[in-house]
Amino acid sequence: MKREKSLYCLLREKILNKKVTVGVIGLGYVGLPISIEFAKKGFNTIGFDIDKHKIKKLMRDRKSYIMDVCSQDIAYLVNKNVFRATTDFALLRKVDVCIICVPTPWSKTKQPDISKIIEATHTLLKYIHTPLLVILESTTYPGTTEEILVQSFLKRKLIVGEEIFVCFSPERIDPGNKEFKFSNIPKVISGKTKKCLNLGKLLYSQVVEKVYTVSSLATAEMVKLLENSFRFINIGFINEFAMLCKKMNIDVWEVIRASSTKPFGYMPFYPGPGIGGECIPADPLYLAWKAKISGFEPRMIDLASQINFYMPTYIIDRIFEVLNNFKKSIKGSKILICGITYKKDVSDTRESPALEIMEKLFYLGAKISYIDPYVKSIKIKDKILISKGVNTNFSKYDLVVICTEHSIFDYEKIRKEAPLIFDARGVYKNSYENIVKL
């Protein structure tokens, strides 16, 4: 009598033959690029999101709302019927693989907010079936995959590793990076069991050049926190170093350029008006929170947090100083903010320090305008501001503040026209009478 194949073997064969349907919950800066990459590699892919505007943009307009995803790819894959986006989560019944890419922000009460992971898990449970490979990509604290996903499946009497296969793989998406995309960034992954890990590795190996496995779910969860805490702490250090250089009347940017000539034992980080994006401000705080409830005080993260979140206030203090030195009051001054996204050449304003700076300036009575080709309008204190054009006349402003160093800006034009510039990003290497550097 012929023995029936196990659910593990059936799913493994379907992955190898690209016969699985991949579902991705959350079509943001992580989920959409992942969805498109799987579809481009020949996998039938369904993207799920609660945002109807995103779905209409993708399915009706065939347009991308993320710079790293090409609208032509969207149109081609939708027309080819290998990718679809929907708000109908009942279609989860049709998927063989479910990748969860929902946001995990830091709550107003300074606690990790994993409510979206919990919601996604509860939604998935409504349409649960076997076999199914579930991979969490959302950044979170160690223990989340076990406590939320694995335990939820066990309560349903599902055998993890035989019927349901659970993995965690930290997302590694760098918005605006033209060199490193989803497919050529090494993927770290772990699974609840060896079979879980084997399936997760096999799946990602179909679309990613290199997959690196680690021994446990908690280890994989910790990887992302180390990566971003490393950046968070070093940014905090260089921000403090910049303030020290200002006290000693030394150009921090020149120091960094000189230090960068060392071919070993050093890598450059750069000061700025603060930190932004979804990951860098929140991820180290997830780690700090978990550390504290585990009885450990993460002093370096706490100190870096104090410095990084102080930077917008420091920028305001410097603006006060710059204007006063030129016999101008901040109240009533016409101030133009150049760049309001959290990093250069992207359209993402999440947690952008420029927005906090604009709000503080607005409160202090400054007449605020901004220029950012990636953000057409922004709401500041119940007031809608419209971006100025890149060819605006900079001479009509009392002060131009460079908060985000977009490549599209004509910095020579700004230098020649603006009567006064505060360069918070180090775009000007030389010294000029009308430019004050961070």
Legacy VTK file of the C-alpha trace (Angstrom):
# vtk DataFile Version 3.0
C-alpha trace
ASCII
DATASET POLYDATA
POINTS 438 float
0.000 0.000 0.000
1.362 3.408 -1.004
2.171 5.620 1.969
0.668 9.143 1.908
3.119 12.026 1.885
3.364 14.133 5.014
2.064 17.695 4.989
5.678 18.817 5.328
6.693 16.951 2.165
3.672 18.219 0.253
4.453 21.833 1.137
8.142 21.360 0.405
7.388 20.048 -3.085
4.993 22.919 -3.767
7.658 25.456 -2.770
10.272 23.792 -4.976
7.864 23.774 -7.923
6.677 27.332 -7.223
3.137 26.056 -6.810
2.525 27.723 -3.453
0.405 30.828 -3.116
2.221 33.390 -0.994
0.125 35.731 1.146
1.617 38.870 2.671
-0.250 40.685 5.443
0.677 44.374 5.460
1.603 46.175 2.248
3.882 48.870 3.614
7.576 49.578 3.084
8.402 45.940 3.876
5.380 43.959 2.742
4.921 45.436 -0.727
8.546 44.921 -1.897
8.435 41.337 -0.583
5.130 40.670 -2.365
6.417 42.038 -5.656
9.675 40.079 -5.432
7.851 36.772 -4.918
5.507 37.578 -7.809
8.443 38.482 -10.065
10.030 35.113 -9.270
6.901 33.298 -10.461
4.970 32.763 -7.240
1.249 33.494 -7.174
1.108 36.264 -4.565
-1.741 37.918 -2.663
-1.134 41.074 -0.643
-3.508 41.892 2.227
-4.046 45.298 3.795
-6.823 47.123 5.645
-6.066 50.361 3.785
-8.535 50.573 0.883
-6.622 53.472 -0.676
-3.494 51.327 -1.021
-5.486 48.534 -2.638
-7.127 50.909 -5.129
-3.768 52.421 -5.964
-2.342 48.988 -6.743
-5.300 47.275 -8.418
-7.224 50.089 -10.106
-4.443 52.537 -10.914
-1.663 49.919 -11.249
0.576 52.387 -9.402
3.085 52.044 -6.602
3.017 54.282 -3.513
6.526 53.233 -2.494
9.601 54.603 -4.247
11.475 51.297 -4.127
8.694 49.511 -6.040
8.303 50.294 -9.732
4.797 51.066 -11.025
5.630 49.231 -14.266
6.263 46.077 -12.217
2.918 46.521 -10.464
1.059 46.887 -13.758
2.837 43.941 -15.373
2.327 41.552 -12.448
-1.323 42.522 -11.898
-2.098 42.157 -15.603
-0.312 38.786 -15.608
-2.497 37.676 -12.658
0.468 36.662 -10.492
-0.072 39.484 -8.002
-3.220 40.872 -6.481
-3.895 43.129 -3.520
-7.047 42.939 -1.449
-8.814 43.873 1.777
-10.645 40.522 1.701
-8.824 38.502 4.334
-11.033 35.490 3.619
-8.647 34.839 0.737
-6.152 33.690 3.376
-7.871 30.327 2.902
-6.123 30.116 -0.467
-2.545 30.766 0.674
0.096 28.150 1.444
2.518 30.675 2.926
1.609 33.688 5.068
4.232 36.370 5.715
3.268 38.941 8.359
4.733 42.425 7.805
2.618 44.684 10.009
3.916 47.790 11.836
5.101 47.573 15.440
5.412 51.174 16.639
6.317 52.459 20.083
3.119 53.343 21.951
2.351 56.700 23.567
2.741 55.045 26.966
6.316 54.011 26.045
5.413 50.358 25.661
5.924 48.023 22.683
2.807 48.041 20.519
2.422 44.575 19.022
-1.339 44.954 18.595
-1.043 44.636 14.803
0.776 41.295 15.167
-1.972 40.078 17.486
-4.674 41.274 15.076
-2.958 39.599 12.123
-2.686 36.335 14.086
-6.365 36.421 15.083
-7.356 37.130 11.482
-5.228 34.261 10.234
-6.812 31.910 12.790
-10.243 32.602 11.264
-9.084 31.071 8.005
-6.525 28.585 9.292
-5.875 25.442 7.273
-3.094 22.929 6.839
-0.391 22.752 5.714
0.592 26.371 6.178
3.942 28.122 6.564
3.693 31.297 8.679
6.614 33.717 8.813
6.682 36.814 11.018
8.858 39.648 9.682
7.632 42.498 11.879
10.315 43.792 14.230
9.539 42.924 17.825
11.066 41.828 21.118
12.470 38.308 21.640
9.721 35.864 22.542
6.913 37.369 20.460
6.753 34.657 17.789
6.609 31.955 20.451
4.172 33.761 22.741
1.743 35.017 20.086
1.906 32.807 16.996
3.074 29.429 18.283
0.865 29.477 21.374
-2.183 30.543 19.326
-1.721 27.589 16.997
-1.176 25.170 19.861
-4.427 26.326 21.463
-6.150 25.295 18.231
-4.675 21.818 18.681
-2.476 22.273 15.617
0.854 20.475 15.596
3.605 23.010 14.963
6.244 21.403 12.790
3.848 18.877 11.245
0.703 20.805 10.257
1.628 24.440 10.841
5.190 25.665 10.283
6.308 28.820 12.085
9.373 30.986 11.391
10.724 34.412 12.190
12.847 36.395 9.745
13.821 39.994 10.576
12.990 42.411 7.779
15.938 44.099 6.138
14.582 46.813 3.884
16.496 50.059 3.408
14.182 52.593 1.696
15.910 54.546 -1.046
18.922 52.226 -1.232
19.577 51.599 -4.929
22.305 49.006 -4.339
20.687 46.680 -1.822
17.181 45.370 -2.467
15.204 42.520 -0.926
16.714 39.918 -3.268
20.407 40.683 -2.636
20.282 41.362 1.117
21.176 38.186 3.089
18.099 36.811 4.879
18.306 35.639 8.494
15.714 33.081 9.582
14.863 30.587 12.293
11.971 28.225 12.898
10.146 26.680 15.815
11.274 23.222 14.685
13.826 21.891 12.219
11.084 21.267 9.656
9.790 24.810 10.118
13.277 26.167 9.529
13.845 23.955 6.482
10.667 25.197 4.806
11.354 28.838 5.651
14.896 28.620 4.319
13.723 26.825 1.182
11.074 29.459 0.505
13.380 32.458 0.832
16.102 30.696 -1.135
13.815 30.945 -4.159
13.944 34.757 -4.096
16.958 35.787 -1.989
20.598 35.195 -2.928
21.717 34.079 0.545
19.789 32.725 3.542
21.493 32.479 6.935
19.905 30.314 9.626
20.087 30.775 13.405
19.275 28.370 16.216
16.071 29.814 17.695
13.173 32.172 17.090
14.374 34.445 19.903
17.835 34.653 18.344
16.359 35.709 15.004
14.191 38.293 16.754
17.250 39.663 18.576
19.215 40.048 15.323
17.126 42.993 14.130
17.324 44.662 17.526
21.108 44.410 17.537
21.379 45.806 14.002
19.259 48.854 14.740
20.540 49.381 18.288
24.050 49.484 16.837
22.989 52.324 14.544
20.940 54.020 17.270
23.827 54.076 19.759
26.417 55.216 17.212
24.134 57.976 15.945
23.653 59.057 19.553
27.423 59.124 20.036
28.121 61.175 16.909
25.316 63.601 17.791
26.888 64.141 21.216
30.323 64.403 19.562
28.943 67.118 17.241
27.721 69.107 20.243
31.158 68.740 21.833
32.869 69.947 18.644
30.578 72.984 18.592
31.676 73.868 22.148
35.317 73.558 21.091
34.813 75.458 17.830
35.839 72.452 15.701
34.169 71.425 12.428
32.733 67.970 13.186
32.262 67.232 9.479
35.955 67.773 8.779
36.827 65.487 11.691
34.557 62.752 10.298
36.023 63.056 6.794
39.553 62.777 8.154
38.688 59.822 10.414
37.085 58.037 7.439
40.468 57.745 5.758
41.399 55.035 8.272
40.940 51.706 6.452
40.300 49.611 9.578
38.687 49.868 12.997
36.410 52.772 12.076
33.158 53.339 10.222
31.572 56.772 9.800
28.268 57.858 11.345
26.888 61.325 10.797
25.123 63.789 13.109
21.821 65.351 12.192
18.575 66.854 13.486
17.409 63.573 15.012
16.345 60.051 14.071
13.279 58.932 12.154
11.597 56.139 10.270
9.637 53.246 11.703
12.576 51.129 12.895
15.503 53.139 14.263
13.554 55.188 16.864
11.508 52.205 18.097
13.576 49.030 17.821
16.218 49.860 20.472
13.395 50.819 22.832
11.853 47.367 22.284
15.175 45.877 23.346
15.468 48.221 26.332
11.937 47.349 27.453
12.599 43.623 27.215
15.921 44.056 29.005
14.328 45.898 31.923
11.582 43.318 32.475
14.361 40.707 32.384
16.159 42.542 35.205
18.859 44.225 33.135
19.450 47.970 32.794
20.531 48.852 29.205
22.399 52.055 30.005
23.912 52.699 26.564
20.529 52.497 24.818
18.959 54.790 27.418
21.723 57.367 27.053
21.638 57.256 23.243
17.862 57.669 23.434
18.204 60.810 25.535
20.672 62.334 23.067
18.860 61.359 19.862
15.451 62.535 21.008
16.980 65.783 22.294
18.383 66.710 18.874
15.298 68.547 17.501
15.361 70.751 20.615
19.101 71.289 20.126
18.425 72.352 16.526
15.888 74.910 17.750
18.448 76.248 20.231
20.980 76.572 17.422
18.433 78.364 15.220
17.837 80.815 18.070
21.588 81.370 18.278
22.071 81.754 14.515
19.265 84.297 14.154
20.367 86.246 17.229
23.902 86.502 15.893
22.461 88.150 12.803
20.247 90.432 14.922
17.005 88.629 14.049
14.236 87.306 16.264
12.833 83.832 15.704
9.334 85.272 16.049
8.207 86.582 12.691
11.250 85.276 10.824
10.630 83.581 7.490
12.195 80.143 7.812
12.362 77.608 4.994
12.941 73.965 5.911
14.734 72.031 3.155
13.760 68.352 3.310
11.196 67.005 5.786
11.448 63.228 5.261
13.403 61.190 7.779
16.192 60.343 5.292
17.431 61.548 1.927
15.750 60.640 -1.359
12.714 58.883 0.160
9.129 60.017 0.693
8.755 58.599 4.213
8.003 61.170 6.938
7.386 58.698 9.781
8.954 60.009 13.002
10.883 62.585 10.989
12.667 65.058 13.294
11.990 67.806 10.731
8.294 67.683 11.612
9.019 68.199 15.305
11.341 71.092 14.435
8.640 72.682 12.268
6.061 72.344 15.035
8.386 73.963 17.575
9.208 76.820 15.197
5.535 77.330 14.422
4.772 77.489 18.157
7.562 80.058 18.625
5.980 82.353 16.049
8.207 81.754 13.043
6.703 81.931 9.562
7.379 78.390 8.353
7.613 77.120 4.790
9.176 73.966 3.457
10.515 72.439 0.284
10.472 68.690 -0.327
9.796 67.200 -3.769
8.746 63.906 -2.149
6.060 65.404 0.119
3.521 67.627 -1.624
1.748 68.771 1.540
1.976 68.357 5.286
-0.220 69.277 8.253
1.499 71.196 11.048
-0.607 72.289 14.020
-3.905 72.185 12.055
-2.331 74.150 9.215
-1.792 72.632 5.778
1.527 73.590 4.222
2.291 73.042 0.535
5.831 72.301 -0.593
7.647 75.036 -2.457
9.269 74.150 -5.775
12.942 73.256 -5.958
13.521 76.412 -8.030
11.989 78.706 -5.437
13.640 82.058 -4.717
15.652 81.385 -1.550
16.542 85.053 -1.099
13.112 85.889 0.320
13.683 83.848 3.480
15.484 84.993 6.602
16.866 81.508 7.207
17.083 78.263 5.238
17.465 75.131 7.383
18.727 71.984 5.652
17.120 69.120 7.559
17.218 66.387 4.895
19.895 66.407 2.199
17.909 65.291 -0.864
20.074 64.815 -3.962
17.671 66.834 -6.094
18.383 70.095 -4.255
20.643 72.597 -5.993
22.865 73.445 -3.033
24.933 75.937 -5.015
21.772 77.866 -5.889
20.719 77.797 -2.232
24.155 79.034 -1.139
24.150 81.928 -3.592
20.579 83.085 -2.941
19.874 82.440 0.746
21.041 85.234 3.059
21.503 82.742 5.907
21.722 78.923 5.988
21.820 76.509 8.894
23.271 73.257 7.549
22.186 70.413 9.846
23.418 67.713 7.438
26.913 68.765 6.475
26.221 69.263 2.765
28.657 72.193 2.553
32.274 71.156 2.990
33.762 74.639 2.712
33.126 77.631 4.944
30.982 80.543 3.762
29.862 83.717 5.513
26.154 82.887 5.151
26.403 79.231 6.264
26.399 77.941 9.825
27.010 74.212 10.281
25.638 71.882 12.927
LINES 1 439
438 0 1 2 3 4 5 6 7 8 9 10 11 12 13 14 15 16 17 18 19 20 21 22 23 24 25 26 27 28 29 30 31 32 33 34 35 36 37 38 39 40 41 42 43 44 45 46 47 48 49 50 51 52 53 54 55 56 57 58 59 60 61 62 63 64 65 66 67 68 69 70 71 72 73 74 75 76 77 78 79 80 81 82 83 84 85 86 87 88 89 90 91 92 93 94 95 96 97 98 99 100 101 102 103 104 105 106 107 108 109 110 111 112 113 114 115 116 117 118 119 120 121 122 123 124 125 126 127 128 129 130 131 132 133 134 135 136 137 138 139 140 141 142 143 144 145 146 147 148 149 150 151 152 153 154 155 156 157 158 159 160 161 162 163 164 165 166 167 168 169 170 171 172 173 174 175 176 177 178 179 180 181 182 183 184 185 186 187 188 189 190 191 192 193 194 195 196 197 198 199 200 201 202 203 204 205 206 207 208 209 210 211 212 213 214 215 216 217 218 219 220 221 222 223 224 225 226 227 228 229 230 231 232 233 234 235 236 237 238 239 240 241 242 243 244 245 246 247 248 249 250 251 252 253 254 255 256 257 258 259 260 261 262 263 264 265 266 267 268 269 270 271 272 273 274 275 276 277 278 279 280 281 282 283 284 285 286 287 288 289 290 291 292 293 294 295 296 297 298 299 300 301 302 303 304 305 306 307 308 309 310 311 312 313 314 315 316 317 318 319 320 321 322 323 324 325 326 327 328 329 330 331 332 333 334 335 336 337 338 339 340 341 342 343 344 345 346 347 348 349 350 351 352 353 354 355 356 357 358 359 360 361 362 363 364 365 366 367 368 369 370 371 372 373 374 375 376 377 378 379 380 381 382 383 384 385 386 387 388 389 390 391 392 393 394 395 396 397 398 399 400 401 402 403 404 405 406 407 408 409 410 411 412 413 414 415 416 417 418 419 420 421 422 423 424 425 426 427 428 429 430 431 432 433 434 435 436 437
